[in-house]
Amino acid sequence: MAKHCEILSSFKKILPDFDLQSKDHIDMLLVILVKVADISNEARPMEVSEPWLNCLLEEFFNQGDTEKMEGLPVGPFMDREKVTKPMSQIGFIEFILLPLFEALAQLFPIIEEHIVVSVRNALKYYTDMHDALEREKEQSFAS
C-alpha cells in the first residue's frame, strides 16, 4: 500500500492515451489488476466481504494489542480502542478503492456496473453503520 498513490497516479496519466500495443502500458495495467485483485474484498457481496473484513480487523487488533504489551507504538488502524469497522472502511473505500476502481473503469467501462457500484454500496453500508453508531453514542450520553 505504500506506493498506492504513486502507482494510481502513473496509471491515470496514461489512461487518456492508453495503448494496448505499448509494453509499458500493459505492464502498468498488470500492476493495477494485481492491486485490484488484492484489495477487492469490498466489491463482493456483503455476506462474503464482511466476514473477511472481521477477520482482517481482528488480525490488526491482535497486532495492536501485542504492540501495546511490548510498549511499542500501535500502528494505524490497529488499536481496537480507537478504530471502528465503519471508520476503517469509509476511509479505505473513499481514498483507496474507489479512485482505483473508477480509474480502471475508464479503461473497462463494464467494471462500473459490476464492481464500482458494489464498492459504492459498501461505502453507503459503512457510512450508514457509522451514522447509526454515532446516534447510539449521542443517545447514551443524553440519558
JOZIUR-V378692 format. One record per residue. RES is the residue in one small letter. PSI is psi in radians with two decimals (* if undefined). Layout:
# JOZIUR-V378692
RES:PSI
RES:PSI
This chain:
# JOZIUR-V378692
m:-0.30
a:-0.56
k:0.22
h:-0.93
c:-0.70
e:-0.77
i:-0.81
l:-0.73
s:-0.76
s:-0.71
f:-0.78
k:-0.58
k:-0.61
i:-0.21
l:-0.82
p:-0.52
d:0.53
f:2.34
d:2.00
l:-0.21
q:-0.18
s:2.12
k:-0.71
d:-0.72
h:-0.75
i:-0.73
d:-0.76
m:-0.71
l:-0.72
l:-0.69
v:-0.79
i:-0.76
l:-0.66
v:-0.74
k:-0.80
v:-0.79
a:-0.67
d:-0.67
i:0.47
s:0.13
n:-0.77
e:-0.12
a:-0.20
r:2.88
p:2.57
m:-0.63
e:-0.29
v:-0.80
s:-0.65
e:-0.75
p:-0.65
w:-0.71
l:-0.75
n:-0.73
c:-0.75
l:-0.81
l:-0.69
e:-0.69
e:-0.80
f:-0.81
f:-0.65
n:-0.72
q:-0.77
g:-0.71
d:-0.75
t:-0.77
e:-0.74
k:-0.80
m:-0.52
e:0.08
g:0.35
l:2.77
p:2.46
v:2.28
g:2.79
p:2.51
f:0.29
m:0.10
d:1.87
r:-0.30
e:-0.24
k:-0.36
v:2.37
t:2.76
k:-0.88
p:-0.66
m:-0.75
s:-0.67
q:-0.64
i:-0.89
g:-0.74
f:-0.78
i:-0.82
e:-0.74
f:-0.31
i:-1.04
l:-0.99
l:-0.83
p:-0.66
l:-0.88
f:-0.65
e:-0.64
a:-0.77
l:-0.60
a:-0.40
q:-0.57
l:-0.67
f:1.52
p:-0.47
i:-0.43
i:-0.54
e:-0.90
e:-0.68
h:-0.38
i:-0.91
v:-0.73
v:-0.73
s:-0.70
v:-0.69
r:-0.66
n:-0.69
a:-0.71
l:-0.77
k:-0.73
y:-0.84
y:-0.54
t:-0.78
d:-0.71
m:-0.77
h:-0.81
d:-0.71
a:-0.72
l:-0.68
e:-0.74
r:-0.72
e:-0.76
k:-0.81
e:-0.73
q:-0.65
s:-0.57
f:-0.58
a:-0.45
s:*
